[in-house]
Amino acid sequence: MTREELLRRAADLVPVLKERAARTEDLRQVLPESVQDLRASGLIRIGNPRRFGGHDVEVDTAFEAGFELGRGCGSTAWCYSLWTAHNWWLGHFPERCQEEFFATGPDTLFSSGLNPASGKIEPASGGFKVSGRWGFSSGCDAATWVMVAVPGPRPNGMSWLLLPRPDYQILDTWFASGMRGSGSKDIVIKDAFVPSHRVVDPDRCGAEEMTGWELHGRLSYRAPLRCLAGWDLAAPLIGIAQGAIDEFTARAQRGSGPGRTADSVALQLRLAEAAAEVDAARALHRQDIREILDRAARGEGFSELDRIRYRRDKAFIARLSVRAVDRLFEA
């Protein structure tokens, strides 16, 4: 499936997700029918390596899809972006782990808990024993695996471990107003065994360790995972802000005659400023992703300053998106 077709399908889902947004908030997780639509549309598979049902597109297509979906339902877009990013991350794991994960099909999902201070790990024969409690595991209800972070093995470093659904519990802890639909509940693991082939050091992925590139030949696997992680969450934030602009514009244009809301110069100014902020956020997002992929294609390395700049840009994109929505509320 082409990039254009995938993004058209994402855009087609916007009105559907918009209609479901309130119910998603009430249920406190992505609606099962929305998960099914994401699977049926092929959008979930954008993150997959081609060998496991993925499309012949790069991860920037997943980011663009996350933006589109954000215009309809922020919670659904947030979880979608995480799920597709996770399936892309999986390409960095050992081959045996990837085969185990995708054994149930190309639309398999996993959620995550990435605060390494939340868990503890001990060596065991053939792997590790892990225990802990991790918060903010968005999209965990639809997932059948979870990835958690634990300290080590490097000083101040972390490891990522992948576990199947029987090895962890979901605690129903997520009631954040306006964000309930993401279902970002807690994950609890008690003395579960994780074989060594389900463990990676994220700082080595795409840098010192090139498993993803060697197995799949996908350009994005030539860039450090740390450079590409996080953009998946920036994309739906921009989409949410764009959705607010779309809705604000539609409401302002209703009615006719003297005093019509859309004729207010003050309102027009607020809307123009908000739209410019969203356009700037989207342009910066695209520019950085294009730069990362272009540099990967040329085989260039990435410095710590590069990674810091990308983190700065993701934070600034989030600020621009929030500022745009706040500006509309003040209008």
N, C-alpha and C positions, 0 to 999 in steps of 0.2 A: 504494500500500500504506500502511496506517495505521501510526501509531506503535505502537499496541498489538500489531498483528500482527508488526511487525518485532522488537519486544522479546520476544514469545512465541517467535519463531524463534531468537532469540539464546539464550534460556533452554533451548530444546530441544536446542541444540548442546552444552550444558555437559557432559552425561555422555559424549557422543561425544569431545569434546576431552580430557576427563579420561582416557579410556582410551588416547588417542593421545599423551599428554604425554611419556611416557618415550621413545617412538620419535622424537618431535619433538626431544628433547634429543640423542638419538643421531645423528640425521641432521644436526643443527646448522642447521636451517632449518624453517620451517613446512611440514608435510607437503603434498604436492600435492593430496591428497584433502581436506585441510582448507581449502586455498585454493579448491578447487572448491565445497565446501559453503558457504563464505562468499559466493561468487558466486551460486550457485543459490538461496540464501535471500534474495537481494536486499540483504543487509546492507552489501556493499561500496558500493552506490549511494547510501547515506544521505548521503555527502559530496558527491555530484555535484550540480551545478546541474540543475534540472528539465529544462532544454533538452537536457541530455546524459544523460537516463535516470534522473535523480534522483527521489526521492519527495517528496511534499508534506509534509515534516517539516523541523524545524530541526536544527542541529548537536548540540543537547543530546540528541537521540535517539541519535546516534552515541556520545556519551559513556556513556549508559546501556547501550548494547549492549556497549561495551568493558568496562564493569563486569561485566556478566553473563558474558561470555566469559572474563574473568579468573578466575572461579570454577572453570573447567574446565582451562585451560592458559594460564599467564601469558605464555609466548612468543608463542602465537598471538594472544592478546588484545592484546599490545603492538604486534605488527606490524599487526593489523587496525586498531587505533586510529590508527596512523600513516598507513596507506593511505587511510583515509576522511578524515582531516584534510588530507592532501595534496591529495586531489581537491576538497575544499572550498577550500583555498588557491588552487588553480588558477583558480577563478572570479575572482580578482583580476588574473590575467594578461591581456594583450591578447586580444581575441576570436580573432584568427588563431591564436594559440598554443593556445587551448582547442580550436579546431576540429581542429588538427593532432593534438593529444593524443588526443582522443576519436574520431578517424577510424577506429580499430580496434575501437571498441565501448565501451559504458558501463562495462565491468568492467576497463578498463585501469588499471594501477597504476604508481606511481613511488615510489622510495625517496629518501633524501636524505643529504647530508653538510653539516652546518651550521656548521662551524668556519671562519670566513672567513680565518683565518691560514693555512689549509692550501692555498690556491690563489692564483694570480696571473692577472691579466687585462690584456689589451692591446687598444686600439681597433683595429678592422679595418673595411674597407668594408662597410657594412650591418649591422655588429654588433661582435663581439668575438672574440678568440682567448683561450682559457682553458687552463691547465695546473695540475696539482696532484694531491695525494693526500689524501683525506678518510676519516676513520675512522667507525666506528659507524653504517654505513648499514643499519639494521635492515630486514629484509624485501626485501633487494635481489635475491635469487634469483628471486622470483616477479614482480619488476617489469620493465618494458620501457623505462622512462625513469628518469632520476635528476635531482634538483635539488641543486645545490651552491651554497654561499655563497662569495663573494669580497669582498675589501675594496673600499670606495668605493661610489658616487662621492663621498658626503659624508665629511668628516673623521670618523673613528671610526665610520663607517657601514658598511653592507654591501649587496650586491646578490645576488639569487637568480637563478640561471640554470638553465634546463631543457634537458636533452640526451637524445636517443634512445639506445637500447642499442648501436648500432654505434660510438658516439662515446666509449665508456668501457670500462674493464676492471674486473672484480671480482677482488680478491685474497683468497684463502681464509685469513684471519688470525684468525678468531673461535673461541676455544676456552675462553671464560670459564665456569668451573664453575657449574652451576645456571642459566646464562643462554644456553647454546649454541643453544637452539632459535630465538632471535631472528635468527640469521644475520647479526649486525651486522658485516659484513666491510668491508674497505677498498675505496674507489673510486679508480681512477687515470685521469686524463685527460691526454692529451699533445697539446697544440697543436690543440685542437678549435675549430672555428668555431661560434659561437652567434649567430644573427640577433637583432637588437635586439628583435623582438617576443616573444622568449622570455626577457626579462629584466625583473625588477621590483625596486623598492626596498621591502622589507617594512615599513619605518617609515612609508611614505606610504600603504600600502594600507588602505582603510577610514577614512582620516583626510584627507589632502590629495588623494588619488587615489581616486575612487569608481567605478572600472570595474565591480566586482562588483555593486554596487547598481544601476547604470545598465543593465547587461546582463540581470540576473536578478531584480531586485526582491526579493531574499531578505533578510529582516530582519538576519541576522547579518553581511551585507556592509555594513551601516551602522555597525558598530562597528569600531574599529581592529583590524587583524589581530593586533597585538601584545597586545591585551587577551584575545583568544580562543585564541591559540597556547599550547600546553603543557597545556591542560586535557585534551587527548586522552590524554596520558601519565599524568596523575594518576588518571584513571578506572580503567584496568586495575590500577593498584597497589592501589586500594581493593578491587577484585574479587579480586585474589590473596589479600589479607588475609581477605576474607570466605570464600573457598574454604578457607583454613586453619582458620577457625572452624568451618565446616561439617564438615570432615573430623575435627577434634579432637572435636567434639560427638558425631559418629557413633561414633567409637572409644570414647569414654568411656562411652557407653550400652550397649556390649556387655557380656555377662556378667550374672550375677545373684548374689544372696546376700550375706553379710557381706563387707565389704572391697571391694565393687564400686567401680570407679574413679569413676563418676558421683556417688557419695555422699560423696566427699571434699570437705569444706568449703573447704579450701585450693585445690583444683582449681576448684571452683565460683567462687571469688573471682577467680582468674586469668582464667577464661573470661568472667566478667561484665565485668571491666575491659577485656579485649581487645575484646569485642563493643561496649562503649560507645565505645571509641576508633574503631572502624570506622564505627559509626553517626555519630559526630561528624564524621569525615572526609567521609563521604558527604553529610551535611547541609550542611557548609560548601561543598563542591563545587557542589551544586545551588543553594545560595543565591547564590553569586557568578555562576554562569551566568545564573540568572534575572535578577539585577540588571543584568548587561551587556545582555541582550536587551531588558529593559524600558526601560532608558535609551536604547538604540538606537531603540526604537519611538517614544520621545518626542523624538527628535532631539537629545538632550543630548550634550555633548562629554565627553571623558575626559581628565583631567589626568595628569601624570607620576606624581603621588602615587597616583592610582587604579591605574595600571599596576604601581607598586611594591607596592601592597597585594595585588593579584592574584598577583604573583610570590611574595610572602610566604605567601599562603594555599596556593598549590600546593606550596611547600616544606614547609609545616606538615602538609598532607594526606599527603605522602610520609612524613614523620616519624611521624605517627600510625599509618599503615599498617604501617610497619616495626616500630614499638614493639609493636603488637598481636601480630604474628607472633612476635617475640622473647619476649614474655610467655608465649605458649603453649609455646614450646620450653623455657622455664624451669620450667614447671609440673610 
